[in-house]
Amino acid sequence: MNIVVCVKQVPDTESPRKLKSDDKTLDRGAADGVINELDEYAIEEALRIKEAHGGEVTVLTMGPEKATDSIRKALAMGADKAVHLVDDALVGSDALQTSYALQQVLGRTGFDVVVLGAESTDARTGMLPAMLAERLGVPQLTLANKVDIDGSSITVQRLTDYGYDKVEASLPAVVSVVEKTNEPRYPSFKGIMAAKKKPVETLGVADAGIDAAQVGLANAATEVVDFAEAPPRAQGQIVTDEGDGGVKVADFLASKKFV
């Protein structure tokens, strides 16, 4: 089975994050880069599919040079090989353009199932899996907290507010997973050493057959018009209990319409 897992390198959520003042894009150099948290669940799910059905797991990443760190971690977890789409022409691409670029690469690699995290921590649009499936012309099974494959049939439990829906489709398909799907494995020392020898194919826009006029900040369908730093957190209100602390707390909650 040809399994492709899409991985994105994002700024560490524990580090300060900010936008650049000149083009209003995310300043990726201002924070350490890590694998998007939900993508680790996608990697784990891809590896479990391989273990159950055989085949290969290919990591697909679109990002700057330093995204190789995230690629190597995914390979150390157990993926077999990787494709890194990196080109200055891609800088500032929005979700619509990213889905187009990934579609072009997937046309080269082929796939039976594409696995993604449900959203990224830097943008949180949650739209890419659906956009990618539409461009590829295959079923989308999104927000999955359980994935089962039987022959050419794939079934997922799609997480909802009221529980889950059971969704079934035929392969090939695009699947996005949530954090309740599994528990990502830690790379072993053996896996880390093996990752250094696994193949990583680097592609530019021209290599992947991507039209440069359809990607990049200047051609994006969306834009950030303005932004401002979040105001500093205001000092909390201190309630001194002089025998009437309960009343004061109740009055405060009532003033905020919490009760």
N, C-alpha and C positions, 0 to 999 in steps of 0.2 A: 504494500500500500504506500502511495506517495503522499506523505503528510507534510504540509508546510505550516509553520507557526510564525506569525508576524510578531515581531518584538520591537518595542520602541524604547530608546533611551530618553529618560526624562530627568529634570533636576530633582535632586534628593529633597523630599518634603520636609526633612529636618533642617535644611539649609535655607537661608533667605532667598526668596525668588523675586525677580523684578523684570519689568519691561524696559526695553531700550528707548531712550527719548527720541532718537532720530527716526526710526522706522516703526516704533511701537510693537516690535516683535519681542518674544521672550529672550532674555539675556541668558543664553545657555552657558556662557562662560562664568557667570556669577555664582554658580552652585555646582557641587559635585554631580556627575551624571550616574544614574543607576538604571537598572531595568525597571520599567513600569511595573508596579506591584501586581496588577491583575494579569500582566503578561507572564509572570512566573507560574500562575495557575494554568495559563494556556500551554506553556512549555510542558508542565507536568502532565496535562491531559494528552498532549501529542505523544509523549513518551509512553503513556499507558496504552494508547491506541496501538502504537508500534509493538509493545510487549504482547498485546492480545492478538494482533492480526499480522504481525510481521511488517517488513518494509523499511522505509527510511524516513527520518525526520530532518527536514531542511529548515533552518532559521532564516527568515527574511527580514532585513532591517533597512529602513530608509533613514539616513541621518548622517551627521558629520563624521570626520575621521575618528574622533574619540569614542564613537559608538562601538568600535571594535572591542572595547572592554566588556560591554554588555553581550556582544556576540560570543566572546570567549567564555563567559559565565554560562550562557545557554548551552554551548558545546560541552562544557565541563559537567553540566547536569545530565548530559547523555545524548544530545542531538548529534546527528552524523556529519552534517556539513552546513555551510551558511552562504548566503548571498547578501552582499552589502551594496546597496544602492546609494552612492555618494557623489554629489556634483553641486557646485556652487549655484547652478541654475535652479536647483530645487529649494534653495533657502527661502523661507517665508511662505511656502505652499500651505494652503488650507486643507481641510478634510476632503473636499471635493477633488482637489488636484492630487492629493496623496492617494486617494482611491484609484485614480487614473494611472498614476505612476506604478503602483503595486500591481494593478491589472496587467500592465505591460510586462512586468517581470514574471508574473505567474504564467503568462502566455509562453514564456521561454522554459520555465521549470516544469510546467504541468503540475497537476495535483488531483488527488482523490478527495481530500478534505483539507480545508484551510481553517486553522484555529487561531483565534485572537482573544485578548482580554476584552471585557465588555466596554471599557473606556480607559482613557489615560489620565494620569493625575495632573498633567500640565494644562490640558485643555478641557477635559471632561465633556466633550460633545456627545460621545456615545454613538456617533453616526457612522463611523467608518465601516464596521462590519456590514451594515445594511447597504451602504453605498457600494462596497466592494462586491457583494453578492449580486447586486443589480447590474453592475458593469460586466461581471463574468457570466451573467445569465444563468445562475444556479440558485438553488434554494438557500434561504438564510434561516438559521436556527439560532436565535439570539438569547442572551441572558440564561444560558443553560447552567443548571446546578447538578445535572447528571447527563452523561452521554453514553449511549449504547450503539454499537455497530454490529449488524448481522448481515453478512454478505454485502449486497449493494444497498442495503437499507440502513438509515441512521435515525435514531429516536432520541429525543432529549426531553428532560423536564425543564420547562421554561418558567423561571421564577416570576411570580406575580405578587400583587399585594394581598391576594386571598389564598395563596398557596403556590400551586404550579399548574401549568397546562402541559399536556403530553403532545409533543409535536413530532411528526414523522415525515421523512422525505427520502428521496433516492440520492445516492452519491453520483457525481461530485456535489459538494455542498460547502457552505461557509458556516462556521460555528463560533459564537462568542461565549465565553464562560465567565461566571462570577466567582467570588472568593469561597463560596460554599461547595464548589465542585470537588475539590481535593485538597491535599496538603503538599505543597511543593517540596521536593527533595533537596537536600543540601549537596553541593558538589563534593565528591570524595577527593582525596589526594590523588588517587589513581585517575579519576576523571579530569582533574585539573591538568595533570601531566599529559594525558591523552589528547586534551583539547588543543594543545600546541601543535599537534601534527594533523589535525583535521582540516580539510580544505575549506577555504573561504574565497569565494569568487567576488571580485569587486567590479561593479558596473557603473558606468557613467550614463548620462541621459541618452547619448547617441547609441551606446552599446545596447541599451534596453529598448530602442526604438521609440523613445519618448519624444514627443514634439515639445521643444523648449518653450514654444509660445503658449503652451497650455499649463505650465507650471511656474512656480516662483511668485514672489511677493507682488511684482508689477502686474501679473496676470490673474491674481486671486479674485474670486467672486465675493469674498468677504474681507472686511478690514476693521481694525480697531481705530475708531475715530478719536477717542480721547481716553485718558486714564489718570488716576491720581492715587497716591499712596494712601493706604488705610490709616485713618486717624489713630493716634495712640489711645490705648484703652483707658477710659476714665476711671478715677478712683472710686471704689465701691462705697456705699453708704454704710456707716457703722451704727449699729443699734446697741445702745447701752441699756442693759436690763436693770431697771430700778423697781422691779416688781410688776412692771407693765410691758415687759419685753414681748410677750406673746401678742398683746394688742398692737404694739408697734409693727411687728412683723406682718400681722394680718392686714393692717392698714396699708403697709407698703405693697403687699401683694395685690390688694384690692385696687390701689392706685395704678398699678401696671396691668390691671384687668386679668391677672392670673387666677383670681378666685372671684 
